[in-house]
């Protein structure tokens, strides 16, 4: 295969050089250690453990400060916030930044394109559209056509060009690559449900995502129904998909790949199986929903470049049964449970494979897959190939703090149908983190996580000790395997999302999402990040340096 290790790590979002082990002082996988090793059982007590390893940064303590708080020796640059100009046409950076992904220009670690998702508006819609969401009756939607257009434009994603000059990362506001892919952009459908429509307008509720082996972006539509209702859209079947965007071709048409299923997607994690096929891991971020993977029918060929996109149009979608360690194929042609599934009137639930991918949740339930506690980000370990799954929480199961599961494919075959798993780390006061959300690896195999304690629960009740949401580093091997240390803290009401390293791992990109959420009055902001004073909080994306 013409993909070397350096490229492979880049595709996984792990960076391209083993600098993180030097930056943190945490070694890579110890020679001869089993891939499973010992589960971090010290996390199951309530006492706070003193961390004995010696990273290059001194871990910070939880804080409620209205700023991005970092260890001594680190700083952050604000690259872009809502409303910033991103191209000569005057397009502007969208709202509530989420997933980020850096793609170098000419291989440079200091110059490239940054894709950024824009997920939702929520209570801060007033500042975008002028619609008073605090006092409006949700049953009485009086949004005007103009307000809906502004609403949809603010969502989706942005392609921005960025450069590091004089040690500072900056936005290039007049970039030829600058582009908005929004709730108003035309998309093409591929795969089993392509017959839904010749053309679909818009993408929104874009939570996390991933990058392909051919340098395009996969962005995931999550809680689309909220936007469908708010914007009075007709057919919600057009949303809830994984979209593909070519950031280097502003004239290209984004695709919605229906073979990857329709549900509340969090992210994608792509890896090449030993068979040469592509495996794409995904989670459905809702209570009692499922973990999925897609395996392409064909094999990846690096010589085909962007034509490999066809691999996302034909393949098998699987859902996980954790009780048996099995991947169940959601294939109507071969799965009897899907063939026999009926609705309340006794009629077949699925008449075609299009029905299966459109109604993934019903299909997963019909085959008795395992409901999980909000499976969000899934990432593939860059050294041993194990799959890490962030289960954020599920209060209906008494799981308030969440955990991280580590899945091992049999024979390390990502195209296979058998696996085992362990609980790698658990959230709670004993570990210092709660509600794990997005995950990322550095090239040494250390896990970086961001947390998503809801703004309504933050700094109160059982979550008081955690302070604001944060960024944590967790070794995946060695004596301190599974022990979390805090690297960063978000502004008031915010979560930091979309962690992504640049190629030489000297910069960590992060989004600052929904600072100042849970407003009680529009004239009394609860956060003033990043401008301070009496300013209204603005979501945006930052670059953390000092590694």
Residue, then its C-alpha position, 0 to 999 in steps of 0.5 A: x500500500x502506498x500510504x506510509x505511517x506518517x500519512x496514516x497518522x495524519x488521516x487519523x487526526x493524530x498528527x505526523x510526528x511523535x512530538x507529543x510524547x516529548x511535550x508531555x513526558x508520557x512515553x508511547x506504548x511500552x514494548x511488549x505490553x498487551x493491547x488491553x493491559x489492565x483496566x484503570x481500576x483505580x478510577x472506581x474509588x471516590x478519592x482524588x489520586x495524585x498523578x505521579x508522571x511528569x508531563x511538561x505542563x503542570x495540570x490546571x485545577x477546575x475553574x469557573x473563570x470566564x476565559x480559556x485557562x491553560x497551563x503556564x507556558x501555553x497561550x491561545x490565539x483567537x483565529x475566527x469568531x462568528x461574523x468574521x469575513x472569510x473570503x473576497x465575496x464577503x461570506x462570514x464565519x458561522x455560529x457555534x463552532x464545533x469540529x475542527x480539522x486542519x489540512x496543510x497547504x504544500x505540507x506546511x504545519x504553519x499554513x493550511x485550511x481549517x474546516x470548522x463545523x457550525x452546529x446550532x443557535x439555541x438560546x443565542x439565536x437572538x444575536x443572529x436572527x433577531x428572533x426572541x427565543x427567550x420569550x417566544x412560545x415554542x409552539x408558536x413559531x413566528x420566525x420570518x423568512x428573513x430570520x430563517x434564512x439568517x438562521x440556516x446561513x449561520x449553520x453548516x461549516x466553514x472552510x477558512x485559510x489560516x497562517x502562523x506568522x510571528x508565532x501567532x495564528x491568523x485568519x486570511x480574510x480574503x482567501x480564495x479557499x474561504x467558503x461556507x457550506x450552510x443550511x442554504x447550500x445544495x447537496x447531492x445524495x449518494x448510496x441506497x437512499x439517493x432516490x429520496x431527491x435529486x438535490x437536497x438543500x442545506x446541512x446543519x446540526x453539524x456536530x463532529x466529523x472526520x477526514x478521509x484518506x483523500x483529503x476531504x472532510x466528513x461532517x456529521x449532522x446530529x440533532x437536525x430535527x430542532x432545526x427542521x422544526x425551527x426553520x419550517x422545513x418539509x422533509x426531515x429525511x434529507x437530514x441526519x447524514x454524513x456529508x463530504x466536502x472538498x475544502x480545496x475545491x470551492x466550486x465542488x458540490x458537497x455529498x450526503x452519503x446515505x450508505x453510512x446511515x441516518x441518525x444523530x451522528x457525532x463523528x466519523x473515524x476512518x481506518x484501512x482494514x487489513x483487507x484494504x477495505x475502509x472502515x468508518x466508525x460512528x456513534x448516535x449521540x442520544x440516550x439508548x442509541x447505538x454504535x455503528x461501523x460502515x465497511x466499504x465493498x471495494x478497497x482503498x487505492x491511493x492512486x485513485x485520489x478523490x475517486x475513492x469517495x465512491x467507497x462511501x457509496x457501496x458497502x455494509x452498515x453494521x451495528x454493535x451488539x456488546x452483549x455478544x461482541x458481534x457486529x450485526x449487518x443492517x443488510x435487508x438482503x441477508x438479515x432475517x430480523x430486518x425482513x420480518x420486522x413489522x410496524x403496529x399494523x403488521x406491515x413490513x418496516x423495511x421494503x428496501x435498503x433505502x428504508x433501512x438506512x433512512x430509519x437506522x434507529x428502528x433497524x438497530x432496534x429490530x436486530x436487538x443491538x445494544x442501546x448505549x449511554x450517548x455514544x459520541x466520538x469514536x476514534x481509532x488508536x494510532x498505534x494499536x488500532x483499538x477503538x475508543x468510544x466516548x459515552x457521555x452519560x445517561x441519567x435514566x440509567x443512573x450514569x451521570x458522569x459517563x465513561x470511555x470504552x475501548x473496543x478491540x476488533x478480533x485479529x485487529x481486523x476492522x472489517x471483521x464482525x467480532x470484538x471484545x471491549x473494556x471500560x477504559x476510564x470512568x468519569x466522576x469526582x475520582x477521575x476529575x472529568x465528567x461527560x466525555x465528548x470529543x476525542x483525539x490522539x496525539x502520535x504517541x497514543x495519548x488520548x485527549x478528551x473534551x467534556x460536555x457538562x450541559x450549561x444547565x448543570x454546570x457548576x451546580x449539584x453533583x457537577x459543582x466540583x468539575x468547574x467549567x468544561x475542560x480539556x484533559x489528557x489521558x495516557x493509554x498505556x503505562x503506570x498512569x494508564x487511564x488517569x486524567x489530568x486537566x489541560x484547559x478550561x472553557x469560558x462560562x457556559x461553554x464547551x471546547x470541542x473539535x480538538x485537532x493537532x497540526x502536522x508537527x503537533x506544535x498547535x492544538x486547534x479547539x472550538x469554543x462553543x456556546x459561551x454564555x449559554x443559558x441566558x436569562x436576559x439578552x441585555x445581561x450576558x453570562x459570558x463576555x468571551x473573547x472580547x471582555x468588558x460588557x461585550x456579548x460572547x461569541x463562539x469561535x475557534x482558537x489555536x493553542x501553542x506552547x507544546 
